[in-house]
Amino acid sequence: MRMKNAAAALGLVTALCGATSAANTWKDYAYWPQHFAISFPAPPTTIRENGSFLAHDEKGTADLTAVAACGLAPGLTPEQIVSNGIANSRMNGTIRDLADVAAGPVEGKAMVVDRVDGTTVRQRIFSRKGCLYVIFGTIVKGHDEKRVTLFLDSFKLLSPLEGG
């Protein structure tokens, strides 16, 4: 009987350790020209187009995307750039749960967007030095919400002084 309990406990520990190591496969990716870093669970696809940069992972059930658009709004303040980002999000769906958020000393906005295509995304918008940053992950209630939170929380603005 003790052997069965020990074997069951060992099996549980092995399963938990396996789950933990799978959850720890996230890797930080630094995008120095766009001055940000973010973690992905797998190497993301990157696209550079018309002054914008996109890093994207669509594996699993949650699309994870970070967009940086620099130099597209000369003369606008960071607040105006974030406001424009929110307006663009409104064109894609209904915004709810709008709240203040920060990436270090840079303030931005967090929100949930119920898109017209039926998907829901958790999203954060920041602006620094003329760049707009939009970070979002698709959510299905109760499924992959932790993954999206980990992704959103991993976003970091980089300083040129940090290297790269």
Beta strands, then each sheet from edge to edge (+ up, - down):
strand 1: 27-31
strand 2: 36-40
strand 3: 45-49
strand 4: 52-57
strand 5: 64-70
strand 6: 93-103
strand 7: 106-115
strand 8: 120-128
strand 9: 131-139
strand 10: 156-157
sheet 1: 1+ 2- 10+
sheet 2: 3+ 4- 5+ 9- 8+ 7- 6+
end
